[in-house]
Amino acid sequence: MKIRPLKGKITVQILEDPRKEQVTKAGVILLADNATEAGMKPRWFKAIAVHPEEEDVKEGDYV
């Protein structure tokens, strides 16, 4: 099924699961702290569907 966003909107896919723990190369476990103020951090998404009239973002762009 092809997703078609509304005018002026895009549909994105989150690149990392914000609910899981992350383990660094050194073995340090970083807890999933998304429900706290400390968990507020920038996240990257991939545009998977873009309205045809949208000019700023193209399908496949990272935002």
mmCIF file of the N, C-alpha and C atoms, coordinates in Angstrom:
data_MODEL
# 
_entry.id   MODEL 
# 
loop_
_atom_site.group_PDB 
_atom_site.id 
_atom_site.type_symbol 
_atom_site.label_atom_id 
_atom_site.label_alt_id 
_atom_site.label_comp_id 
_atom_site.label_asym_id 
_atom_site.label_entity_id 
_atom_site.label_seq_id 
_atom_site.pdbx_PDB_ins_code 
_atom_site.Cartn_x 
_atom_site.Cartn_y 
_atom_site.Cartn_z 
_atom_site.occupancy 
_atom_site.B_iso_or_equiv 
_atom_site.pdbx_formal_charge 
_atom_site.auth_seq_id 
_atom_site.auth_comp_id 
_atom_site.auth_asym_id 
_atom_site.auth_atom_id 
_atom_site.pdbx_PDB_model_num 
ATOM 1   N N  . MET A 1 1  ? 0.843  -1.173 0.000  1.00 0.00 ? 1  MET A N  1 
ATOM 2   C CA . MET A 1 1  ? 0.000  0.000  0.000  1.00 0.00 ? 1  MET A CA 1 
ATOM 3   C C  . MET A 1 1  ? 0.893  1.242  0.000  1.00 0.00 ? 1  MET A C  1 
ATOM 4   N N  . LYS A 1 2  ? 0.640  2.158  -0.907 1.00 0.00 ? 2  LYS A N  1 
ATOM 5   C CA . LYS A 1 2  ? 1.407  3.400  -1.019 1.00 0.00 ? 2  LYS A CA 1 
ATOM 6   C C  . LYS A 1 2  ? 0.791  4.450  -0.107 1.00 0.00 ? 2  LYS A C  1 
ATOM 7   N N  . ILE A 1 3  ? 1.606  5.042  0.752  1.00 0.00 ? 3  ILE A N  1 
ATOM 8   C CA . ILE A 1 3  ? 1.146  6.093  1.662  1.00 0.00 ? 3  ILE A CA 1 
ATOM 9   C C  . ILE A 1 3  ? 1.237  7.427  0.937  1.00 0.00 ? 3  ILE A C  1 
ATOM 10  N N  . ARG A 1 4  ? 0.160  8.218  1.003  1.00 0.00 ? 4  ARG A N  1 
ATOM 11  C CA . ARG A 1 4  ? 0.150  9.545  0.396  1.00 0.00 ? 4  ARG A CA 1 
ATOM 12  C C  . ARG A 1 4  ? -0.166 10.574 1.476  1.00 0.00 ? 4  ARG A C  1 
ATOM 13  N N  . PRO A 1 5  ? 0.812  11.374 1.882  1.00 0.00 ? 5  PRO A N  1 
ATOM 14  C CA . PRO A 1 5  ? 0.573  12.377 2.925  1.00 0.00 ? 5  PRO A CA 1 
ATOM 15  C C  . PRO A 1 5  ? -0.285 13.535 2.415  1.00 0.00 ? 5  PRO A C  1 
ATOM 16  N N  . LEU A 1 6  ? -0.911 14.230 3.342  1.00 0.00 ? 6  LEU A N  1 
ATOM 17  C CA . LEU A 1 6  ? -1.715 15.401 3.023  1.00 0.00 ? 6  LEU A CA 1 
ATOM 18  C C  . LEU A 1 6  ? -0.826 16.545 2.564  1.00 0.00 ? 6  LEU A C  1 
ATOM 19  N N  . LYS A 1 7  ? -1.430 17.561 1.966  1.00 0.00 ? 7  LYS A N  1 
ATOM 20  C CA . LYS A 1 7  ? -0.691 18.708 1.444  1.00 0.00 ? 7  LYS A CA 1 
ATOM 21  C C  . LYS A 1 7  ? 0.137  19.363 2.555  1.00 0.00 ? 7  LYS A C  1 
ATOM 22  N N  . GLY A 1 8  ? 1.397  19.595 2.257  1.00 0.00 ? 8  GLY A N  1 
ATOM 23  C CA . GLY A 1 8  ? 2.291  20.239 3.213  1.00 0.00 ? 8  GLY A CA 1 
ATOM 24  C C  . GLY A 1 8  ? 2.833  19.300 4.278  1.00 0.00 ? 8  GLY A C  1 
ATOM 25  N N  . LYS A 1 9  ? 2.569  18.006 4.158  1.00 0.00 ? 9  LYS A N  1 
ATOM 26  C CA . LYS A 1 9  ? 3.004  17.035 5.169  1.00 0.00 ? 9  LYS A CA 1 
ATOM 27  C C  . LYS A 1 9  ? 3.945  16.010 4.551  1.00 0.00 ? 9  LYS A C  1 
ATOM 28  N N  . ILE A 1 10 ? 4.737  15.364 5.411  1.00 0.00 ? 10 ILE A N  1 
ATOM 29  C CA . ILE A 1 10 ? 5.573  14.247 4.989  1.00 0.00 ? 10 ILE A CA 1 
ATOM 30  C C  . ILE A 1 10 ? 5.378  13.105 5.974  1.00 0.00 ? 10 ILE A C  1 
ATOM 31  N N  . THR A 1 11 ? 5.648  11.898 5.529  1.00 0.00 ? 11 THR A N  1 
ATOM 32  C CA . THR A 1 11 ? 5.606  10.725 6.397  1.00 0.00 ? 11 THR A CA 1 
ATOM 33  C C  . THR A 1 11 ? 7.043  10.271 6.597  1.00 0.00 ? 11 THR A C  1 
ATOM 34  N N  . VAL A 1 12 ? 7.420  10.036 7.857  1.00 0.00 ? 12 VAL A N  1 
ATOM 35  C CA . VAL A 1 12 ? 8.806  9.698  8.160  1.00 0.00 ? 12 VAL A CA 1 
ATOM 36  C C  . VAL A 1 12 ? 8.897  8.379  8.910  1.00 0.00 ? 12 VAL A C  1 
ATOM 37  N N  . GLN A 1 13 ? 10.094 7.815  8.897  1.00 0.00 ? 13 GLN A N  1 
ATOM 38  C CA . GLN A 1 13 ? 10.399 6.592  9.637  1.00 0.00 ? 13 GLN A CA 1 
ATOM 39  C C  . GLN A 1 13 ? 11.525 6.926  10.603 1.00 0.00 ? 13 GLN A C  1 
ATOM 40  N N  . ILE A 1 14 ? 11.345 6.598  11.885 1.00 0.00 ? 14 ILE A N  1 
ATOM 41  C CA . ILE A 1 14 ? 12.395 6.853  12.873 1.00 0.00 ? 14 ILE A CA 1 
ATOM 42  C C  . ILE A 1 14 ? 13.539 5.874  12.621 1.00 0.00 ? 14 ILE A C  1 
ATOM 43  N N  . LEU A 1 15 ? 14.769 6.345  12.747 1.00 0.00 ? 15 LEU A N  1 
ATOM 44  C CA . LEU A 1 15 ? 15.921 5.522  12.403 1.00 0.00 ? 15 LEU A CA 1 
ATOM 45  C C  . LEU A 1 15 ? 16.426 4.663  13.556 1.00 0.00 ? 15 LEU A C  1 
ATOM 46  N N  . GLU A 1 16 ? 16.086 5.014  14.767 1.00 0.00 ? 16 GLU A N  1 
ATOM 47  C CA . GLU A 1 16 ? 16.505 4.204  15.913 1.00 0.00 ? 16 GLU A CA 1 
ATOM 48  C C  . GLU A 1 16 ? 15.301 3.974  16.811 1.00 0.00 ? 16 GLU A C  1 
ATOM 49  N N  . ASP A 1 17 ? 15.276 2.852  17.473 1.00 0.00 ? 17 ASP A N  1 
ATOM 50  C CA . ASP A 1 17 ? 14.171 2.552  18.380 1.00 0.00 ? 17 ASP A CA 1 
ATOM 51  C C  . ASP A 1 17 ? 14.411 3.295  19.689 1.00 0.00 ? 17 ASP A C  1 
ATOM 52  N N  . PRO A 1 18 ? 13.599 4.317  19.996 1.00 0.00 ? 18 PRO A N  1 
ATOM 53  C CA . PRO A 1 18 ? 13.842 5.117  21.203 1.00 0.00 ? 18 PRO A CA 1 
ATOM 54  C C  . PRO A 1 18 ? 13.537 4.373  22.499 1.00 0.00 ? 18 PRO A C  1 
ATOM 55  N N  . ARG A 1 19 ? 12.945 3.193  22.417 1.00 0.00 ? 19 ARG A N  1 
ATOM 56  C CA . ARG A 1 19 ? 12.574 2.462  23.631 1.00 0.00 ? 19 ARG A CA 1 
ATOM 57  C C  . ARG A 1 19 ? 13.635 1.482  24.088 1.00 0.00 ? 19 ARG A C  1 
ATOM 58  N N  . LYS A 1 20 ? 14.611 1.179  23.267 1.00 0.00 ? 20 LYS A N  1 
ATOM 59  C CA . LYS A 1 20 ? 15.571 0.150  23.656 1.00 0.00 ? 20 LYS A CA 1 
ATOM 60  C C  . LYS A 1 20 ? 16.836 0.748  24.251 1.00 0.00 ? 20 LYS A C  1 
ATOM 61  N N  . GLU A 1 21 ? 17.523 -0.063 25.013 1.00 0.00 ? 21 GLU A N  1 
ATOM 62  C CA . GLU A 1 21 ? 18.798 0.348  25.587 1.00 0.00 ? 21 GLU A CA 1 
ATOM 63  C C  . GLU A 1 21 ? 19.866 0.273  24.507 1.00 0.00 ? 21 GLU A C  1 
ATOM 64  N N  . GLN A 1 22 ? 20.871 1.104  24.642 1.00 0.00 ? 22 GLN A N  1 
ATOM 65  C CA . GLN A 1 22 ? 21.984 1.078  23.707 1.00 0.00 ? 22 GLN A CA 1 
ATOM 66  C C  . GLN A 1 22 ? 23.249 0.714  24.464 1.00 0.00 ? 22 GLN A C  1 
ATOM 67  N N  . VAL A 1 23 ? 24.097 -0.081 23.832 1.00 0.00 ? 23 VAL A N  1 
ATOM 68  C CA . VAL A 1 23 ? 25.365 -0.480 24.438 1.00 0.00 ? 23 VAL A CA 1 
ATOM 69  C C  . VAL A 1 23 ? 26.489 0.125  23.602 1.00 0.00 ? 23 VAL A C  1 
ATOM 70  N N  . THR A 1 24 ? 27.386 0.867  24.263 1.00 0.00 ? 24 THR A N  1 
ATOM 71  C CA . THR A 1 24 ? 28.512 1.479  23.559 1.00 0.00 ? 24 THR A CA 1 
ATOM 72  C C  . THR A 1 24 ? 29.576 0.427  23.259 1.00 0.00 ? 24 THR A C  1 
ATOM 73  N N  . LYS A 1 25 ? 30.568 0.809  22.452 1.00 0.00 ? 25 LYS A N  1 
ATOM 74  C CA . LYS A 1 25 ? 31.665 -0.109 22.132 1.00 0.00 ? 25 LYS A CA 1 
ATOM 75  C C  . LYS A 1 25 ? 32.421 -0.532 23.383 1.00 0.00 ? 25 LYS A C  1 
ATOM 76  N N  . ALA A 1 26 ? 32.454 0.344  24.387 1.00 0.00 ? 26 ALA A N  1 
ATOM 77  C CA . ALA A 1 26 ? 33.156 0.043  25.636 1.00 0.00 ? 26 ALA A CA 1 
ATOM 78  C C  . ALA A 1 26 ? 32.311 -0.819 26.575 1.00 0.00 ? 26 ALA A C  1 
ATOM 79  N N  . GLY A 1 27 ? 31.057 -1.105 26.195 1.00 0.00 ? 27 GLY A N  1 
ATOM 80  C CA . GLY A 1 27 ? 30.199 -1.938 27.019 1.00 0.00 ? 27 GLY A CA 1 
ATOM 81  C C  . GLY A 1 27 ? 29.314 -1.173 27.987 1.00 0.00 ? 27 GLY A C  1 
ATOM 82  N N  . VAL A 1 28 ? 29.313 0.156  27.896 1.00 0.00 ? 28 VAL A N  1 
ATOM 83  C CA . VAL A 1 28 ? 28.469 0.969  28.767 1.00 0.00 ? 28 VAL A CA 1 
ATOM 84  C C  . VAL A 1 28 ? 27.030 0.892  28.259 1.00 0.00 ? 28 VAL A C  1 
ATOM 85  N N  . ILE A 1 29 ? 26.095 0.599  29.160 1.00 0.00 ? 29 ILE A N  1 
ATOM 86  C CA . ILE A 1 29 ? 24.683 0.501  28.794 1.00 0.00 ? 29 ILE A CA 1 
ATOM 87  C C  . ILE A 1 29 ? 24.017 1.848  29.033 1.00 0.00 ? 29 ILE A C  1 
ATOM 88  N N  . LEU A 1 30 ? 23.458 2.420  27.972 1.00 0.00 ? 30 LEU A N  1 
ATOM 89  C CA . LEU A 1 30 ? 22.723 3.678  28.066 1.00 0.00 ? 30 LEU A CA 1 
ATOM 90  C C  . LEU A 1 30 ? 21.244 3.345  28.140 1.00 0.00 ? 30 LEU A C  1 
ATOM 91  N N  . LEU A 1 31 ? 20.596 3.773  29.226 1.00 0.00 ? 31 LEU A N  1 
ATOM 92  C CA . LEU A 1 31 ? 19.197 3.442  29.435 1.00 0.00 ? 31 LEU A CA 1 
ATOM 93  C C  . LEU A 1 31 ? 18.285 4.246  28.522 1.00 0.00 ? 31 LEU A C  1 
ATOM 94  N N  . ALA A 1 32 ? 17.141 3.681  28.225 1.00 0.00 ? 32 ALA A N  1 
ATOM 95  C CA . ALA A 1 32 ? 16.117 4.382  27.453 1.00 0.00 ? 32 ALA A CA 1 
ATOM 96  C C  . ALA A 1 32 ? 15.445 5.371  28.398 1.00 0.00 ? 32 ALA A C  1 
ATOM 97  N N  . ASP A 1 33 ? 15.776 6.640  28.263 1.00 0.00 ? 33 ASP A N  1 
ATOM 98  C CA . ASP A 1 33 ? 15.283 7.668  29.182 1.00 0.00 ? 33 ASP A CA 1 
ATOM 99  C C  . ASP A 1 33 ? 14.383 8.673  28.469 1.00 0.00 ? 33 ASP A C  1 
ATOM 100 N N  . ASN A 1 34 ? 13.621 8.220  27.507 1.00 0.00 ? 34 ASN A N  1 
ATOM 101 C CA . ASN A 1 34 ? 12.807 9.121  26.692 1.00 0.00 ? 34 ASN A CA 1 
ATOM 102 C C  . ASN A 1 34 ? 11.684 9.795  27.463 1.00 0.00 ? 34 ASN A C  1 
ATOM 103 N N  . ALA A 1 35 ? 11.262 9.237  28.567 1.00 0.00 ? 35 ALA A N  1 
ATOM 104 C CA . ALA A 1 35 ? 10.159 9.814  29.332 1.00 0.00 ? 35 ALA A CA 1 
ATOM 105 C C  . ALA A 1 35 ? 10.637 10.904 30.290 1.00 0.00 ? 35 ALA A C  1 
ATOM 106 N N  . THR A 1 36 ? 11.936 11.151 30.323 1.00 0.00 ? 36 THR A N  1 
ATOM 107 C CA . THR A 1 36 ? 12.480 12.154 31.235 1.00 0.00 ? 36 THR A CA 1 
ATOM 108 C C  . THR A 1 36 ? 13.030 13.343 30.454 1.00 0.00 ? 36 THR A C  1 
ATOM 109 N N  . GLU A 1 37 ? 13.326 14.407 31.171 1.00 0.00 ? 37 GLU A N  1 
ATOM 110 C CA . GLU A 1 37 ? 13.906 15.586 30.528 1.00 0.00 ? 37 GLU A CA 1 
ATOM 111 C C  . GLU A 1 37 ? 15.281 15.264 29.950 1.00 0.00 ? 37 GLU A C  1 
ATOM 112 N N  . ALA A 1 38 ? 16.011 14.371 30.593 1.00 0.00 ? 38 ALA A N  1 
ATOM 113 C CA . ALA A 1 38 ? 17.329 13.980 30.098 1.00 0.00 ? 38 ALA A CA 1 
ATOM 114 C C  . ALA A 1 38 ? 17.233 13.247 28.764 1.00 0.00 ? 38 ALA A C  1 
ATOM 115 N N  . GLY A 1 39 ? 16.087 12.661 28.497 1.00 0.00 ? 39 GLY A N  1 
ATOM 116 C CA . GLY A 1 39 ? 15.896 11.922 27.251 1.00 0.00 ? 39 GLY A CA 1 
ATOM 117 C C  . GLY A 1 39 ? 15.532 12.793 26.067 1.00 0.00 ? 39 GLY A C  1 
ATOM 118 N N  . MET A 1 40 ? 15.343 14.087 26.300 1.00 0.00 ? 40 MET A N  1 
ATOM 119 C CA . MET A 1 40 ? 15.015 15.005 25.209 1.00 0.00 ? 40 MET A CA 1 
ATOM 120 C C  . MET A 1 40 ? 16.274 15.262 24.391 1.00 0.00 ? 40 MET A C  1 
ATOM 121 N N  . LYS A 1 41 ? 16.349 14.701 23.211 1.00 0.00 ? 41 LYS A N  1 
ATOM 122 C CA . LYS A 1 41 ? 17.519 14.883 22.364 1.00 0.00 ? 41 LYS A CA 1 
ATOM 123 C C  . LYS A 1 41 ? 17.085 14.849 20.899 1.00 0.00 ? 41 LYS A C  1 
ATOM 124 N N  . PRO A 1 42 ? 17.913 15.377 20.018 1.00 0.00 ? 42 PRO A N  1 
ATOM 125 C CA . PRO A 1 42 ? 17.557 15.361 18.600 1.00 0.00 ? 42 PRO A CA 1 
ATOM 126 C C  . PRO A 1 42 ? 17.467 13.933 18.081 1.00 0.00 ? 42 PRO A C  1 
ATOM 127 N N  . ARG A 1 43 ? 16.559 13.710 17.171 1.00 0.00 ? 43 ARG A N  1 
ATOM 128 C CA . ARG A 1 43 ? 16.408 12.392 16.553 1.00 0.00 ? 43 ARG A CA 1 
ATOM 129 C C  . ARG A 1 43 ? 16.408 12.571 15.036 1.00 0.00 ? 43 ARG A C  1 
ATOM 130 N N  . TRP A 1 44 ? 16.861 11.551 14.331 1.00 0.00 ? 44 TRP A N  1 
ATOM 131 C CA . TRP A 1 44 ? 16.886 11.582 12.873 1.00 0.00 ? 44 TRP A CA 1 
ATOM 132 C C  . TRP A 1 44 ? 15.792 10.686 12.325 1.00 0.00 ? 44 TRP A C  1 
ATOM 133 N N  . PHE A 1 45 ? 15.186 11.144 11.248 1.00 0.00 ? 45 PHE A N  1 
ATOM 134 C CA . PHE A 1 45 ? 14.124 10.411 10.575 1.00 0.00 ? 45 PHE A CA 1 
ATOM 135 C C  . PHE A 1 45 ? 14.439 10.360 9.083  1.00 0.00 ? 45 PHE A C  1 
ATOM 136 N N  . LYS A 1 46 ? 13.858 9.377  8.387  1.00 0.00 ? 46 LYS A N  1 
ATOM 137 C CA . LYS A 1 46 ? 13.984 9.274  6.938  1.00 0.00 ? 46 LYS A CA 1 
ATOM 138 C C  . LYS A 1 46 ? 12.614 9.521  6.327  1.00 0.00 ? 46 LYS A C  1 
ATOM 139 N N  . ALA A 1 47 ? 12.526 10.432 5.363  1.00 0.00 ? 47 ALA A N  1 
ATOM 140 C CA . ALA A 1 47 ? 11.257 10.729 4.698  1.00 0.00 ? 47 ALA A CA 1 
ATOM 141 C C  . ALA A 1 47 ? 10.907 9.563  3.780  1.00 0.00 ? 47 ALA A C  1 
ATOM 142 N N  . ILE A 1 48 ? 9.764  8.913  4.044  1.00 0.00 ? 48 ILE A N  1 
ATOM 143 C CA . ILE A 1 48 ? 9.369  7.770  3.221  1.00 0.00 ? 48 ILE A CA 1 
ATOM 144 C C  . ILE A 1 48 ? 8.242  8.113  2.258  1.00 0.00 ? 48 ILE A C  1 
ATOM 145 N N  . ALA A 1 49 ? 7.526  9.205  2.506  1.00 0.00 ? 49 ALA A N  1 
ATOM 146 C CA . ALA A 1 49 ? 6.478  9.668  1.594  1.00 0.00 ? 49 ALA A CA 1 
ATOM 147 C C  . ALA A 1 49 ? 6.379  11.182 1.715  1.00 0.00 ? 49 ALA A C  1 
ATOM 148 N N  . VAL A 1 50 ? 6.343  11.856 0.576  1.00 0.00 ? 50 VAL A N  1 
ATOM 149 C CA . VAL A 1 50 ? 6.305  13.318 0.544  1.00 0.00 ? 50 VAL A CA 1 
ATOM 150 C C  . VAL A 1 50 ? 5.198  13.744 -0.409 1.00 0.00 ? 50 VAL A C  1 
ATOM 151 N N  . HIS A 1 51 ? 4.411  14.744 -0.007 1.00 0.00 ? 51 HIS A N  1 
ATOM 152 C CA . HIS A 1 51 ? 3.355  15.268 -0.877 1.00 0.00 ? 51 HIS A CA 1 
ATOM 153 C C  . HIS A 1 51 ? 4.006  15.834 -2.144 1.00 0.00 ? 51 HIS A C  1 
ATOM 154 N N  . PRO A 1 52 ? 3.406  15.617 -3.317 1.00 0.00 ? 52 PRO A N  1 
ATOM 155 C CA . PRO A 1 52 ? 4.006  16.073 -4.578 1.00 0.00 ? 52 PRO A CA 1 
ATOM 156 C C  . PRO A 1 52 ? 4.296  17.576 -4.641 1.00 0.00 ? 52 PRO A C  1 
ATOM 157 N N  . GLU A 1 53 ? 3.540  18.391 -3.917 1.00 0.00 ? 53 GLU A N  1 
ATOM 158 C CA . GLU A 1 53 ? 3.756  19.836 -3.948 1.00 0.00 ? 53 GLU A CA 1 
ATOM 159 C C  . GLU A 1 53 ? 4.816  20.300 -2.953 1.00 0.00 ? 53 GLU A C  1 
ATOM 160 N N  . GLU A 1 54 ? 5.311  19.405 -2.115 1.00 0.00 ? 54 GLU A N  1 
ATOM 161 C CA . GLU A 1 54 ? 6.340  19.756 -1.125 1.00 0.00 ? 54 GLU A CA 1 
ATOM 162 C C  . GLU A 1 54 ? 7.676  19.940 -1.845 1.00 0.00 ? 54 GLU A C  1 
ATOM 163 N N  . GLU A 1 55 ? 8.317  21.088 -1.649 1.00 0.00 ? 55 GLU A N  1 
ATOM 164 C CA . GLU A 1 55 ? 9.561  21.393 -2.356 1.00 0.00 ? 55 GLU A CA 1 
ATOM 165 C C  . GLU A 1 55 ? 10.804 21.293 -1.480 1.00 0.00 ? 55 GLU A C  1 
ATOM 166 N N  . ASP A 1 56 ? 10.655 21.369 -0.168 1.00 0.00 ? 56 ASP A N  1 
ATOM 167 C CA . ASP A 1 56 ? 11.815 21.406 0.727  1.00 0.00 ? 56 ASP A CA 1 
ATOM 168 C C  . ASP A 1 56 ? 12.397 20.032 1.023  1.00 0.00 ? 56 ASP A C  1 
ATOM 169 N N  . VAL A 1 57 ? 11.579 19.000 0.988  1.00 0.00 ? 57 VAL A N  1 
ATOM 170 C CA . VAL A 1 57 ? 12.013 17.650 1.350  1.00 0.00 ? 57 VAL A CA 1 
ATOM 171 C C  . VAL A 1 57 ? 11.663 16.703 0.214  1.00 0.00 ? 57 VAL A C  1 
ATOM 172 N N  . LYS A 1 58 ? 12.575 15.808 -0.091 1.00 0.00 ? 58 LYS A N  1 
ATOM 173 C CA . LYS A 1 58 ? 12.339 14.788 -1.111 1.00 0.00 ? 58 LYS A CA 1 
ATOM 174 C C  . LYS A 1 58 ? 12.286 13.420 -0.436 1.00 0.00 ? 58 LYS A C  1 
ATOM 175 N N  . GLU A 1 59 ? 11.635 12.454 -1.076 1.00 0.00 ? 59 GLU A N  1 
ATOM 176 C CA . GLU A 1 59 ? 11.573 11.100 -0.542 1.00 0.00 ? 59 GLU A CA 1 
ATOM 177 C C  . GLU A 1 59 ? 12.999 10.551 -0.425 1.00 0.00 ? 59 GLU A C  1 
ATOM 178 N N  . GLY A 1 60 ? 13.313 9.977  0.731  1.00 0.00 ? 60 GLY A N  1 
ATOM 179 C CA . GLY A 1 60 ? 14.650 9.450  0.985  1.00 0.00 ? 60 GLY A CA 1 
ATOM 180 C C  . GLY A 1 60 ? 15.559 10.409 1.742  1.00 0.00 ? 60 GLY A C  1 
ATOM 181 N N  . ASP A 1 61 ? 15.152 11.670 1.897  1.00 0.00 ? 61 ASP A N  1 
ATOM 182 C CA . ASP A 1 61 ? 15.945 12.644 2.656  1.00 0.00 ? 61 ASP A CA 1 
ATOM 183 C C  . ASP A 1 61 ? 15.931 12.303 4.140  1.00 0.00 ? 61 ASP A C  1 
ATOM 184 N N  . TYR A 1 62 ? 17.010 12.676 4.825  1.00 0.00 ? 62 TYR A N  1 
ATOM 185 C CA . TYR A 1 62 ? 17.080 12.521 6.273  1.00 0.00 ? 62 TYR A CA 1 
ATOM 186 C C  . TYR A 1 62 ? 16.752 13.861 6.912  1.00 0.00 ? 62 TYR A C  1 
ATOM 187 N N  . VAL A 1 63 ? 15.824 13.851 7.852  1.00 0.00 ? 63 VAL A N  1 
ATOM 188 C CA . VAL A 1 63 ? 15.397 15.083 8.525  1.00 0.00 ? 63 VAL A CA 1 
ATOM 189 C C  . VAL A 1 63 ? 15.492 14.916 10.020 1.00 0.00 ? 63 VAL A C  1 
# 
